[in-house]
């Protein structure tokens, strides 16, 4: 494993298992809906099935629903979709779902073959066949292939029903079979990471006391083949109050190194170099900075201003030093990127000899190639995507070449995949067909003024010459958390379900996100959370002021942290909206830190068990803020029984409370699907068709 990575997955990472993370403390006795937190309890599931039946009768039997669902599924199963690939060893791998393989196949090909309109694929693992043989419902969660030993040994990650918790099983690429007696972890939120063919790093539930209060592993060990996991060698033990810990081996030739990474809290981390004698040497950077070793370099991204040797480096900068020198105490830092009020670092990617920087300027990408040399770092600007579109680049194989993949995607511009080499113009590999007619549509960018005077950007997709009479059905989407940026991208589903019917689609780049770097995110943390909601309301008000729409025709949608955003639009700004779709949400902020992975998000929202923090958290806790005397917009709550990241109890309880008070609400819970809401394309089509049918009914 070359890079330290923490999967955000729209801001929430590394979820726990349902069984291990039931509520801990005694709940407030006045909550009459607590029984709905029993995820698989008979009473709770009976309630879910009854609500599902009600919503299905209202929405799934509505005119146009069946056709919409069929069209969405056709798009999701289309063989014309781009089969994105990643190179590992001599082959290019892809995971693919379609009508024939609803759970999907893991397959590979060569670049030469991939260039063809209809490439031939070598299927490695067929999940539908595996599920049939094992009578399971495995969902693909990725694979790690070991370089040592001829690219033969694989650690395959599978999940039951799409939950974040999963199993890890060793697979042999030569025999195309799981290895009997090989490395294997039972269902957990643990992980395995290759060192060599006979040893791995393992972090998992080793028994009582081995997990953090956030529900993640706090112990990492070195496990040798042929020995029980109980005999694995202890490498590092984090605190119970930490978030998690893991370890990985960097197998870059000439720079082989072992690392341990401790995560005390969501935006804090400690990286340790594990030396040959087994000792741990800390990479001495601020706890909230990201440190990334690469070959001879150490890349550092501070999330707050950092003063070193009398010089202060801005939050959101990208700094570089020689790794060995840095570990010996030298602090010779070179600034590769420094943010401005309108720019932020969207990402960086190494090829063999170059570093590609991706910078956002007012939520539009610019790319630059940096090359280290004797006289410092040279820079070469690269052309971006035309219009309002997202462009990104990443190495094909950073060990072997300066080849890269480039993708471009816009709201009205189908995604394109290109292949090139640094210094040469890229060539087109694949292009997504137009799944909807964008003729006569345009993308524009606008800025709303928030309550405190901050200018908040948003994108609008609508007909050219849109009639500004306030009668346009408009869907406003947002997220606003965990430093996640919402950039333009092609969505065939939104095109078919919304734009093609004449709807206006709007994406708000509110604070809490990462569109302007750490400062944009930190502006809406904890006691400042309302800034995110004020920003979103300001965008809604701007759409109304511009006469794009009116509250009667303005709907809004968001999931996960965006579901919390939706909950606050319902309770704090109900008069702005004519319909709300609230998906896999957090809503009970008094209980969130005791449900599933909730404790790991206290760096974002605060600790509700501390009176001084609950004082401000309760002001943006939708479940506590529902008032019987208020009037709320029609709402659809959607979640998944198998969501082991954000507890389904949030949506269940909010729905039950509002329903019992007589409000206009409905509910749908997919029994499978995890935090993404669906375990296969058919379920995704169903969920999306329900949401868009509801929105169009309410807003047209």
N, C-alpha and C positions, 0 to 999 in steps of 0.2 A: 504494500500500500504506500504510494508515494506521497500523498498529501493528507495533511490533517484536515478533516472535513466534519462539519456539523450540518446535517440536513435540516433546513428550516421548514420545508414543506408548508409554505404560506405562514411562516412565522412560528409554528409549533413543532418542536422536534422530539424525537425519541420517546414515543409514547409507551405506556406500560400495559400490562395484561389486565383484563377485566377482573379476573379472580383475585389478583394480588392487590388491587387498588380500590377496594370498596371503602366507603367513608370511614375515617378513623375516630374522630371525637364524637361525643354525644351531641346530636344536633339540637337546635333550638326546638323546644316542644311545640311552639306555636305554628310550625310549618305543617299544614295538613296534607301536603302532597309529597312528603318525604318517601313514601312507599314507592313512588315512581322512580326512585334512584336504584331500586333493585332491578338491575339490568335485565336479567333473564327470569325474574320472578313470574309465576303464573298470572297473578293478579295484574301486574304491570303490563305483561305481554298481551293479556286479554284486552286491556285498555287500549294498547297500541293498535291491535288488530281492528278494534271497533272504530277508532279514529281514521285508520287507513281506509276502511270500507266507506266511511262517510265522504272522505276526500275523493276517493276513486269514483264514487257515484256522481259527485258534483263535477269533477274535472275530467276524469278518464272517459266519461260518457258524453262529454260535451261535443258539439259539432266541431270538426276539424282536428280533434285530439288524435285520433287514430292515424290520420294522414301525416300530421306533424311528427308523431312518434316514429312512424315508418320512414319518413324522410331523414330524421336525425340518425336513426340506426343505419340507414343506407350510407350516410356520410361517414359514420364511425367505422363501418365495416368496409368502406370503399378500398379497393385494391389500388386506387390511384393516389392514396395518401403517400406521403414520403416515409419510407422505411429508414429512419435515422440510424446511423451506424457508429460504432466505436471500435477502434483498432486495438486488438490485443494479440501480440505476437504477429504471425503472418496473416491472420484473418480479420475480417470485419464482421462484428456481431450485431444482432438486432433481435428485439423481442416484438412479436407481432400477433395482433388479434384481428379476427374477421368473422364472417358468418360461419365459415367452416370450422374455425377454431376459436370459440368464444372465450375460453380461458387463455389461449395463446400458445405459441411455439417459440422456443429459443433456437435461433438459427444463425448460420454464418455463411459468408461468401468471400470472394476476392474483390479487390478494387476494380480490376479489369472487368469482371463479371457484373459488378454493381453498376458500372457505367451503362450497361445495356438497358433498353426500355423494359425488358422483362427478365431480370437476372435469375439465374438458378440458385436456389438456396439449399444448403445442407442443414436439415433439421437435426438439432442436437437433442432437444428435450421437448416432448409434446405434453403440455399440462393437462389437456383434456383426456388423453390416454392414461396419464398417470392418475388422475382423479378417478377415472373409471376403475382402474386396477386396484387402487387403494381405498376406494369408497370415501374419498375426501373431497374437499372443495379448496384445493390449493390455489393461491393467487401469487403471481410472480413478484418477488421483491429483490431480484438482482443476483449477480454472481461475481465472484472474484477468482480470477485465473492466475495461477502461480507461474512465474517465468522460469524459475529453476526447475529442472526436470522435464524440459521440453514442452512447456505450455499444456501439460496434460491434467494436472490436478486442479480441481475447481471446488470452491465452497459456494453452494447454492442456497439462497435464502428464499423460503416459502412461508406464506401466511394463510391461516385458515380464514376464509371468508373476507379477506382484505384487511384484517386488523393489523395494527402496527407490530404487535407481538408476533413472533414467528419461530420457525425452526431453521436450523442450519444443518445441511447434510453434504458430505463429501461426494463428489461426482468425478468419474474418470472419462475424459474426452476420447480416449482410445477405445474403451469397451462400451461407451455410451450407457453406462449404468452407475447407480449409486454404489459406493464402496462399502462392502460388508465389513464391519469392524473398523471403519474409518472414522474420521473426526465427525462428530455429530452432537448437536445441542438440542434438547427438547424445547418445546414451546416456551418462549420467554422473550424478554426485551434485550437479551444478551447478544453478543457478537463474537465471531471468530475472525482472525486476521492472519494471513500466511506470514511465516518467517522463512521456512524452507519446507520441503516435502514431508518432513517428519516432525515439524513443530509449528505451533500457532500461538498467538496471544488470544486469551479468552477472558471475556468479562461477561458475567452472567449472574443469575441467582444461585449462589453457592449454599444457600440455606439461611436460617435465622441470623439476622445481623449483617447480612452481606449486601443489603440494598440501602439506598439513600432514602430520605424522607420524601424525595420527589419520585421514588419508585424505580430508580435506575441502578445499575451495578455500581458499587463503590470499591470493588476489588478487581484487580486485573492480575492474571497469572500466565505463566508460560507452560504450555501443555505439550507433552511429548507423545508421539504416536505409540500405540500399544499399551499405554498406561491409563488408568481411570482418571477422569477429570478431577476427582477428589485428591489425587496425588500431584496435581500441577503445582509448580513452584510459584510462590507469592512474589510478585514484582512490585506492586504498589497498593496501598490501602488508603482510600480517601476518607474524609469525615462523613459521618452519617448525615450531616446537614448539607453536604455538598450536593451538587446536581448529579454528576456522573464522573466516570473515569474510563479511559481506554488506552490502548497501546498499539503501535504499528511499527513496521520495519520498512525503511526506505532502501530498496534494492538497486538504486542507481549505481551502475558500474563505476567504481572509483570513489564513490561517496556513500557506501553502505553504512547506515546508521539506524539505531533503535531509538524510538521516542515514546514517552508516556505523556498523556494529556489529561490534566485534571480540570474539571469544570466546576468551580465553586458555586456559580450562579449563571444565569442565562448569558450575560454579557461580560463574563469574567472567565479567565482561563490561565493555566500555568502549563508551560511546555518544558519537559525535562529531556535532556539527552541521556540515554542509558549507556554508560561507558562499558568497556570490555570486562571490567571487574564487577559489573552489575550495579555500580553506584549511579545515582541520579544527579545530574548537574543541571540546575535550572537555567533556562534561557531568560536572562534578566531583562524583561521588558515590563511595562505597566500591566497590571492585571486585566485591564479592559482593552489591551492591544492584541491584535492578531499577529502572531509570529509564524512565518512560513519558511522553513529551510528549503532550498533548492540548489542542488549541486554545491558550488562553492559559496553560494549567496545565502543571506538571511533577509527575507522581506518582512517589513514591519508596518502595520497599519494601526496607528494610535486612534482610539475613539474619543480621546479627550486631549487637550493641549499637553505636550510633553516637553519638559526642559531637560536637555542633556548638554553638559559642558558649557553652560551659559547660553545655549541657543534653544529657543522654543519652537517646536514643530506643531503645526496646526492639526486639530482633530480632522480625521478623514484624509490625511496625507498618506503617501506611499513612500517609504524609506527603504534603503538597501545598504547592507554592509557585508563584508567578507565574513562568512560564518565562523571560521576558525579564529580569526582575529577577535571577533566579537566575544567568543566564548573565553578568550584569554584576557578580556577586560578592556580592549580597545573600543572606542566609540566613534569611529570614523563613519558617519552617516551621510549618504547622498540622497537628496530629495528627487524622486522620480515624478511625483505628482503632488501638487498643493492645491486644495480646493479654493474656489472663489464663491461669492454669494450665490452664483447661478450654476455652479458646476459641482459634480461629485464623481467619485470613482465607482463605476458600475462593476468593474472586474478587471482581472489581469490573467494572462495565460502565457506560459513559456512554450516556445518551440526549442529546438536543440541549441540555437545560438542567439535567439532574440526573445524579447518580452513584448507582448501585445497589450497595450492599455486601452480599456474601453471606458470612456468618460461620458457622463450625462451632462448636457447643458440645456437647462430648461426642459428636461425629460426627452432630449433628443441625443442620439449617440454620435460620438466622434471617436475614431480609431487612430492610434499612433503606434508605430513599431519602434521600440528602443533597442539599441545594440550596444553592449559593453565593449570597450576597447581601451587601448593604452592611454588615450587622452580623455577618457570619461565615456559618457553615454551619448551616442548620436540618436537623432530622432527623425522619423519619416512619417508624414501624415498619410493616411489611407482614405480613399473616398468612402463616404457613408452611404446609407440607403436614401433613395429619393423620397421627398415628401415626409410625411409623418409615419415613420416606420422604424422598427428596431433592427439594428444590425449587430451581430456578435461574431467573434472569431475564437477558435480554439485549436490547439495543436492536434494533429493527427496522431503523432507519436513523438513526444518530446525527447525521447532517448535517441531516436534514429535520424530525424530529419527536421527541416524547417517548413514542412508541409502543414497546411492548415485547412480546416473547414470553416466556411463563412455561411451564416444564415441571415436572411433578411425577411421581415414579416411586417405587414401593416394592417390596419383595420380593413382596408379595401384591397390590399395587395397580397395575393396568395404567397405563402411561405416558399422561399427558394433556398436550395442548398447548393453551395459552390465549393470547389476544391482548388487550392492554389499553393504556391510556394512563395515565401517572403521574397520580395523583389520582382515578382512577376504577377501579372493580372490573373485573377482566378477564372476558372471556367465553370459553367453550370453543370451540376451533376443531376439534380432533380428539381422539379417545380410542381407545386401543388396546383391542381386545376382550380378554376373558379367554381366554387360550389353554390354561389348565388350571384345574381346579376347586380353588379355595382354601378351600372350605368346611371348617371344622374346623381350619384351620391358624392359627398365630399367630406373630408376631415378638416376640422379647424381647431385651433387651440385658443383658449380664453383664460382669463385670470379673474377670479372672484376676490373680493376683499373680505377677510374674516373679521371677527369682532374686535380683535386687537390691532387691526390694520394690516396684517400680513397678506400679501398677494398669494393666492392659491391657484395653481394651474389646473386646468381640466381640458380633456379632449371631447369634442363633439362630432358624432358621425350622423349626417342627416342629408336630406335632399338639397341639391344646389338651389339657391333661391327659396329656401324654406319660408313658407308663409308664417309670419310672426303674429299669429292671432290667438296664441295661448291654447290652441286646441290639439296640439300634437302629442300623441301618446309618447312619453319619454321615460326611458329606463336609466336611472343613475346608479352606477356601480362604484363601490369603494372598499378599502381594506384598512389602511391607516394604522399599521402596527409592525413591530419587530424589524424595523428598517427594511421592509420589503417594498420595492418600487413597482408601480404599475406602469408598464410601457406598452406602446402599440403592438398589436399582434393580430394575426388573421384568425378569426373564429367563424368557421362555416356554420356552426350551430346558431350563433347570434344572428348571422346574416340571414339564414333561412327562417328562423323563428321570430325575428323582430324587425330587422331592417327591411326585409322583403315585403313585409306587411305595411310598411310606411312608418314604422316607429323610429324615434330618435334615440340613439345610444350615446351615453355620456360616461366617461371614466374620470373620477376625481383623484387628484394627486395630493391628498391631505397630509398634514403632519402626523407623525407616528410612523410614516413610511420612510424610504431611503432615497427619495428622488433628489434631495439636496444633501445627502450624506448624513453623518451622525447627528449633526445639529438639528436636522429636520425631524429625526426620530426622537431625540432627547427632548425636544420641545413639547412632546405630548406624553411624557412618562409620568406615571403615578399621580401625584396631586395636580399635574398639568394635563391630565387626560382629556379634560373637556375641550382643549384646543382642537383635538382631532374632530370632535363632534361639532364644534363651532365652525370649523373649516367646511365640513360636509354640508351643514345647514346653509352656509354662505354660498356654496355652489348651487344648491337647490334654489335659494332665493335669487341668485343671479340669473338662473334659467327662467324663473318667473318674471323677473324685472325686464329681461330681454324679450319677453313674450314668446319664448320658445314653447312654453307650456304653462299650465296652472296646476295647483295642487290636485285638482280633480283628475288630471291626466298625467301626473308625475308619480312614477313608481320607483322603488329602490330595492336593491338586492345585494347581499353580501354573505360570506360564510366564514366560519371559524372566528378569528378575531373580527372579521367583517360581520359576523353574526352578532357579536357584541355591539358593533357599530349600529346594526339594524335595530337591536333592542333599544338602544338609546334614541334612535330616530322615532321609534314608536312612542316611548314614554316622555321624551323631552321636547320633540318637535312634531307632534302628531298632526298639526294643522298644515304641514308642508306637503304631505303625501296622500295619494289616493290608493296606494297598495304597497305592501312590503313583503318580500320573500326573505326569510331569516333561516339560514342554512348552517347546520352543525355548529350551533352557537354556544358561547358562554353567556349566561344570563343571570345566574345566581352567584353574585360576586362575594357573598358572605360565605358560601360553601366551596367555591371553586378550588381553593388551595388544598382541599381534602378529597377531591374527586380526581381519580386517575392521575394524569401528569400535571395537574394544576399547580402543585407547589413549585414547579420549575419556572413558572411565569410570574412569580412575585416581583422579579426585577422590573417587569413591565407595568404591573398594576398596583403592587403593594401587598402588604400582609393584612388580611382582614381580621386576624386574631389579635392585632395590636390596636388598641382603642384609638390612638392618634392617627393611624392609617385608615382604619375603618371609617373614621369621620369623613374622609374625602372619597373613599371607595364607594360608600353607600350612595353617594350622589350620582354615580354612573352605574349602579347595579339595577338593571331593568326589572328583575323579578321583585325586588323590594319596592320599586317605584310605581308599580301598577296601581292606579287609583280608580275606585268604583265610580267616581263622579266625572271622570274624564271621558272624552270620545276619542277612540283610536282608529286608525285606518285599517281596512281589511288586510289580514295578514295570513301568510302561509308559512308554517314552521316545518322544516325538513331536517331529518337527521338519520343516523344509522345505528342499529342495535350493536353492531360490531365496531363502532367507533370507540377505540380504547385510547384515544388522545383527549378529545373533549367529550365528557360524559354525556350520554343522551338524556340524562335526567334534567339537564338545563332546559332543553326544548320541551320535554314532557311536562315539567312542572309549570313552565310559563304558559304553555297551551292550556293546561287544566285550570290554572288560576283565571286566565282571561275568559275561557269558555264558561266557567261557573259564574262569572260576573256578567255574562251575557254579551260579550263583545264578538265582533265579526271575525272569527278565527277558524282556521282548519289546519290539519296536521297530517304529515306523511313520514313514516319511518321505514327505511329499507332495512330488512332483517340482516342483510349482509352489507359489505361495502367499506367498512372502516371509515377513517376520517374523510376519505375522498367521496363517500356517499354511495359508491357503487363498485361491485366486484367484477363487472364485465360490461361490454358495450350495450347489451339489452337493458340492463339496469340503469345505465347512464342515460340512455334514450328515454326511458320511462320517467326518471326523475326530472330531466330537463323539460320534457313535454308537459308534465304537470305544472312546473313553475311558469313556463311561458304561456300556457293556456290560462292559468289564473291571472297573470299580469294583463294579458290582452283583454280578458273579460272585464276586468276592473277599470282599465285605463282608456279603452278605445272611445 
